[in-house]
Amino acid sequence: MNSAELEQFRQLIHQRLGDLATQSAAGQEAQSIVELDQQAVGRLSRMDALQNQAMAKAQQVRRNTEVHRLQAALVRLEEDEFGYCEDCGEEIAHGRLKLDLAASKCVSCATA
């Protein structure tokens, strides 16, 4: 992989990290504590609010996991290991990297 391609992947990773930060900020309100107000909210509405809160928290966990994976990809970029399988050392297909910027294994090793 040449330096222009590596720089393109670096920019894509930083862009995705920015998108995740924006999504996290937008999702903070949905994760807030659901207030118990029987006069204003019925039982089913409260259950719906609790379910929405749980889904927002689960989405945040997934975002945090992706952030950690992307940060690890940035480290691999700095160490000139980005784009190579961590198991077998073969080059990871560019298509795979474009689909998953944080991919650290080739298709063969990932499916084994």
Secondary structure, 3 states (H helix, E strand, C coil): CCHHHHHHHHHHHHHHHHHHHHHHHHHCHHHCCCCCCCCCCCHHHHHHHHHHHHHHHHHHHHHHHHHHHHHHHHHHHHCCCCCECCCCCCECCHHHHHHCCCCCCCHHHHHC
